[in-house]
């Protein structure tokens, strides 16, 4: 299937946002969240229409089979921007067919074409499949940065 998968930006004003929201709901459930399809649809629609997140879809024919979400972040010291890959997911029915890799490669090209200074991401240390994919795509662990988090919501 990988050779028949096309990756492209999701138009925030198109009907593809509903399909994206359905996949995003599967993504949330995969990570242990309770189903909330209406809330997911509203959130994805808001993120897409505001431009706060930019979504890329992986399409097999007309069907979206995966997605990636990116966020552009000001890079103040470099006086530019960097891209952060926030979410990456492929439909469980079509896993291990190169869809996630195709999405990552599409994001890498788009970030480079846009003049981004770097592309970064984060994942859980136990997510061996994701870590292997990201390393194969050229990502390295950045020992110069430490990620800290403060849970405000409780």
Sine and cosine of phi, psi and omega as CSV:
sin_phi,cos_phi,sin_psi,cos_psi,sin_omega,cos_omega
0.00,0.00,-0.50,0.86,-0.12,-0.99
-0.80,0.60,-0.64,0.77,-0.03,-1.00
-0.93,0.38,-0.28,0.96,0.01,-1.00
-0.97,-0.24,0.18,0.98,0.02,-1.00
-0.99,-0.17,0.78,-0.63,0.05,-1.00
-0.92,-0.38,0.73,-0.69,0.02,-1.00
-0.93,-0.36,0.71,-0.71,-0.01,-1.00
-0.38,-0.93,0.32,-0.95,0.06,-1.00
-0.88,0.48,0.55,-0.83,0.07,-1.00
-1.00,-0.01,0.84,-0.54,0.05,-1.00
-0.93,0.36,0.89,-0.46,-0.07,-1.00
-0.90,0.43,-0.23,0.97,0.00,-1.00
-0.98,-0.21,0.12,0.99,-0.08,-1.00
-0.99,-0.16,0.17,-0.99,0.07,-1.00
-0.93,0.36,-0.24,0.97,0.00,-1.00
-0.89,0.45,-0.36,0.93,0.00,-1.00
-0.90,0.43,-0.58,0.82,0.04,-1.00
-0.91,0.41,-0.68,0.74,0.05,-1.00
-0.91,0.42,-0.66,0.75,0.07,-1.00
-0.85,0.52,-0.70,0.71,-0.01,-1.00
-0.88,0.47,-0.60,0.80,0.05,-1.00
-0.90,0.44,-0.68,0.73,0.06,-1.00
-0.92,0.39,-0.62,0.79,0.01,-1.00
-0.90,0.44,-0.57,0.82,0.06,-1.00
-0.90,0.44,-0.66,0.75,0.08,-1.00
-0.88,0.48,-0.63,0.77,0.05,-1.00
-0.86,0.50,-0.74,0.67,0.00,-1.00
-0.87,0.49,-0.71,0.70,-0.01,-1.00
-0.90,0.44,-0.64,0.77,0.05,-1.00
-0.82,0.57,-0.58,0.82,0.00,-1.00
-0.99,-0.10,0.36,0.93,0.18,-0.98
1.00,0.04,0.16,0.99,0.02,-1.00
-0.99,0.13,0.51,-0.86,0.05,-1.00
-0.95,0.32,0.58,-0.81,0.03,-1.00
-0.85,0.53,0.69,-0.73,0.03,-1.00
-0.43,-0.90,0.91,0.41,-0.14,-0.99
-0.86,0.50,-0.63,0.77,-0.01,-1.00
-0.93,0.38,-0.69,0.73,0.01,-1.00
-0.91,0.41,-0.64,0.77,0.03,-1.00
-0.89,0.45,-0.71,0.71,0.01,-1.00
-0.86,0.51,-0.70,0.71,0.00,-1.00
-0.90,0.44,-0.69,0.72,-0.04,-1.00
-0.91,0.41,-0.74,0.68,0.01,-1.00
-0.87,0.48,-0.69,0.73,0.03,-1.00
-0.87,0.49,-0.68,0.74,0.02,-1.00
-0.91,0.42,-0.72,0.70,-0.01,-1.00
-0.89,0.46,-0.67,0.75,-0.03,-1.00
-0.94,0.35,-0.72,0.69,-0.08,-1.00
-0.95,0.32,-0.51,0.86,0.01,-1.00
-0.98,0.18,-0.32,0.95,-0.07,-1.00
0.99,0.16,0.06,1.00,0.02,-1.00
-0.88,0.47,-0.61,0.79,0.18,-0.98
-0.85,-0.52,0.58,-0.81,0.12,-0.99
-0.93,-0.37,0.73,-0.68,-0.06,-1.00
-0.93,-0.36,0.61,-0.79,0.12,-0.99
-0.88,-0.48,0.69,-0.73,0.02,-1.00
-0.94,-0.34,0.54,-0.84,0.15,-0.99
-0.96,-0.27,0.85,-0.52,-0.09,-1.00
-0.91,-0.42,0.75,-0.66,0.19,-0.98
-0.95,-0.32,0.98,-0.22,-0.19,-0.98
0.90,0.43,-0.71,-0.71,0.00,-1.00
-0.99,0.11,-0.15,0.99,-0.13,-0.99
-1.00,-0.01,0.78,-0.63,0.10,-1.00
-0.98,0.20,0.82,-0.57,-0.05,-1.00
-0.90,-0.44,0.00,1.00,0.03,-1.00
-0.16,-0.99,0.24,-0.97,0.03,-1.00
-0.47,-0.88,0.33,-0.94,0.15,-0.99
-0.68,-0.73,0.57,-0.82,0.06,-1.00
-0.86,-0.51,0.72,-0.70,0.04,-1.00
-0.82,-0.57,0.40,-0.92,0.06,-1.00
-0.73,-0.68,0.79,-0.62,0.06,-1.00
-1.00,0.04,0.72,-0.69,-0.10,-1.00
-0.83,-0.56,0.71,-0.70,0.08,-1.00
-0.87,0.49,0.70,-0.71,0.07,-1.00
-0.94,-0.33,1.00,0.06,-0.18,-0.98
-0.87,0.49,-0.68,0.74,-0.04,-1.00
-0.93,0.38,-0.57,0.82,0.01,-1.00
-1.00,-0.02,0.00,1.00,0.00,-1.00
0.80,0.60,0.70,0.71,0.01,-1.00
-0.49,-0.87,-0.56,-0.83,0.01,-1.00
-0.69,-0.73,0.45,-0.89,0.23,-0.97
-0.82,-0.57,0.39,-0.92,0.01,-1.00
-0.97,-0.23,0.66,-0.76,0.07,-1.00
-0.90,-0.44,0.86,-0.52,0.09,-1.00
-0.98,0.19,0.94,-0.34,-0.13,-0.99
-1.00,-0.01,-0.67,0.74,-0.09,-1.00
-0.61,-0.79,0.61,-0.79,0.03,-1.00
-0.57,-0.82,0.78,-0.63,-0.08,-1.00
-0.43,-0.90,0.63,-0.78,0.17,-0.98
-0.81,-0.59,0.54,-0.84,-0.01,-1.00
-0.81,0.58,0.78,-0.63,-0.02,-1.00
-0.83,0.56,-0.44,0.90,-0.01,-1.00
-0.94,0.34,-0.28,0.96,-0.04,-1.00
-0.79,-0.62,0.46,0.89,0.02,-1.00
-0.94,0.34,0.33,-0.94,0.06,-1.00
0.90,0.44,0.54,0.84,0.03,-1.00
-0.82,-0.57,0.23,0.97,0.08,-1.00
1.00,0.02,0.14,0.99,-0.04,-1.00
-0.93,0.38,-0.73,0.69,0.01,-1.00
-0.88,0.47,-0.67,0.74,0.04,-1.00
-0.87,0.49,-0.70,0.71,0.00,-1.00
-0.87,0.49,-0.67,0.75,0.05,-1.00
-0.89,0.46,-0.72,0.69,0.00,-1.00
-0.88,0.48,-0.69,0.72,0.01,-1.00
-0.90,0.44,-0.61,0.79,0.05,-1.00
-0.90,0.43,-0.68,0.73,0.02,-1.00
-0.90,0.43,-0.67,0.74,0.03,-1.00
-0.85,0.53,-0.73,0.68,0.01,-1.00
-0.90,0.44,-0.70,0.71,-0.02,-1.00
-0.89,0.45,-0.66,0.75,0.02,-1.00
-0.90,0.44,-0.70,0.72,0.02,-1.00
-0.89,0.46,-0.72,0.69,0.00,-1.00
-0.88,0.48,-0.51,0.86,-0.01,-1.00
-0.99,0.11,-0.07,1.00,0.01,-1.00
0.99,0.13,0.33,0.94,0.03,-1.00
-0.88,0.48,0.57,-0.82,0.00,-1.00
-0.98,0.21,-0.49,0.87,0.06,-1.00
-0.29,-0.96,0.25,-0.97,0.11,-0.99
-0.85,-0.53,0.83,-0.56,-0.02,-1.00
-0.80,-0.60,0.26,-0.96,0.04,-1.00
-0.37,-0.93,0.18,-0.98,0.14,-0.99
-0.65,-0.76,0.51,-0.86,0.06,-1.00
-0.52,-0.86,0.24,-0.97,0.00,-1.00
-0.94,0.34,0.60,-0.80,-0.04,-1.00
-0.89,0.45,-0.39,0.92,0.00,-1.00
-1.00,0.02,0.02,1.00,-0.02,-1.00
-1.00,0.09,0.97,0.23,-0.12,-0.99
-0.86,0.51,-0.65,0.76,-0.03,-1.00
-0.90,0.44,-0.70,0.72,0.00,-1.00
-0.91,0.40,-0.70,0.71,0.01,-1.00
-0.87,0.50,-0.65,0.76,0.02,-1.00
-0.90,0.44,-0.71,0.71,0.02,-1.00
-0.86,0.50,-0.75,0.66,-0.06,-1.00
-0.90,0.44,-0.63,0.77,0.05,-1.00
-0.91,0.42,-0.65,0.76,0.04,-1.00
-0.89,0.45,-0.46,0.89,0.02,-1.00
-1.00,0.06,0.04,1.00,0.09,-1.00
0.98,-0.18,0.01,1.00,0.03,-1.00
-0.96,0.29,0.57,-0.82,0.07,-1.00
-0.78,-0.62,0.40,-0.92,0.07,-1.00
-0.95,0.31,0.75,-0.67,-0.01,-1.00
-1.00,-0.08,0.99,-0.17,-0.02,-1.00
-0.96,0.28,-0.16,0.99,-0.01,-1.00
-0.99,0.12,-0.17,0.99,-0.03,-1.00
-0.85,-0.52,0.55,-0.83,0.11,-0.99
-0.83,-0.55,0.75,-0.66,0.04,-1.00
-1.00,-0.07,0.81,-0.59,0.06,-1.00
-0.89,-0.45,0.45,-0.90,-0.04,-1.00
-0.59,-0.80,0.61,-0.79,0.08,-1.00
-0.82,-0.57,0.92,-0.40,0.00,-1.00
-0.98,0.20,0.95,-0.31,-0.04,-1.00
-1.00,0.00,-0.50,0.86,-0.09,-1.00
-0.96,0.27,-0.22,0.98,0.06,-1.00
0.92,-0.40,0.00,0.00,0.00,0.00
